[in-house]
Amino acid sequence: MSTIKNYGLIAAPKNYESPQDRAVREYMEKEKALAEKRKQMIADLKSMESKKWRAALTDEEIEKIKPGFIQYGKQRDHHFTLAPLIEYFDKNLWPDIYKKFLSKNKE
């Protein structure tokens, strides 16, 4: 009662959240969840396209990207071969594939 008498208002409990604050918090949580979901879907799409592209490569095409591939045993799944192929895909092919995908699926 002294709070009301001295200040004219009641202090809200520490865990009180106004309806406006709750609405903003819930909106932000939904937006963050959507952004994370979209980021994961794009990463999955990129991985799928990369695997499809690597499976279609011939030994000669891999040799152009990763010199020494044919000479050192043609191990497609070895990290010394995969790393340059993934890097090449990320830098040279993925931007165009993603733009084409977005333009095709605008609707």
Residue, then its C-alpha position, 0 to 999 in steps of 0.5 A: m500500500s505504501t507504493i501506491k500511496n507514495y508513487g501512485l502505481i504498483a510495481a509489476p512483478k519481475n516476470y511480468e510481460s506486457p501483451q505488447d512485449r509478449a507479441v513482439r517476443e513471439y513474433m521474433e521467435k517465429e521469425k528466427a525459427l523460419a530463418e533457421k529453417r530456411k537456412q537449413m533447407i538451403a544447406d540441404l539443397k546445396s549438399m544434394e546438388s553438390k553430390k549430384w554434380r560430383a556423381a556426374l563428373t568423369d575422372e578427366e573432369i576431376e583431374k582438371i579441378k584436382p590435379g593428381f587425382i588420376q595419378y594418385g588412385k582415383q579415390r573420389d570419396h577421399h577428403f583430398t579429392l572432396a575438399p577441392l571439388i566442394e570448394y569448386f562447386d561452392k565458388n563456381l557453380w552454386p551461385d548460378i544454380y541457386k539463382k536459377f532455382l529461385s527464378k524458376n520457383k518465384e511463384 
